[in-house]
Amino acid sequence: MAVRRRQLLRRCGRHYPDVGAAPAVLDIESDCYPVVCLPAARVQELTVLAKRAGFTEWARGV
């Protein structure tokens, strides 16, 4: 069964808070948007690093 990307992210994202994690999307100004999972406590660090590199980051569910 094929699962659409958005559905997969929502399904996974529902369980991330249970383990202290957060999904985030990186806008690297390309045709793709890398999705990463990291400890929720480090989302701010990712935001700072993404901004420093000239990219945008959207944390989901934090």
N, C-alpha and C positions, 0 to 999 in steps of 0.2 A: 504494500500500500504506500503510495507516494504521500508525503507530508510536506505541505508548503512551508517555506522558511519561517514565515510569521507564526504559523501554528507551532512549529517546533520550538521557536524561541519562547513563546508563551507557555508551552507545556513545561519546558525546562525551567523557565523563570519562576514558576510557581513554587518550585522546590528549593531554589537558591537560598532564600532567607532561613530555611530550616538548618542549613549548614554554614550560615554566615558568609555566603558568597553573593556576588552581584554580577549580572551580565552587563556589558558595556559595548557600545558600537563606536568604532573609530571612523571618522570621515577623513579619508586620506586623499580627497579630491581626485578620485579615480572612478571607474565604473563599478568598483566593488567597495563594500563596507565591511571590513574585518570585525568579527564579533569575538570578544574575549570574555572569559569568566575569571574573576579575581576575588580575593577576600574583600568583603564589603568595607572593611576598615581602611582599605588602600585606594578606594575610589578617588578621593581627593588627590592623592599622589599621581594617579594616572591622568587626571584632568590637568594638573600642572605640567606634567611631562609632555602630554599631547599639545598643549598650548605652546610650550617652549619649542616644540618641533614644527609648529605652524599648522597643526591639525586641530580638529574639533572632536570632542568625545562626549557621548551621551550615555550616562549611567541609567540603567533601567531598574526600577523597583527598589531604589535606595531612598 
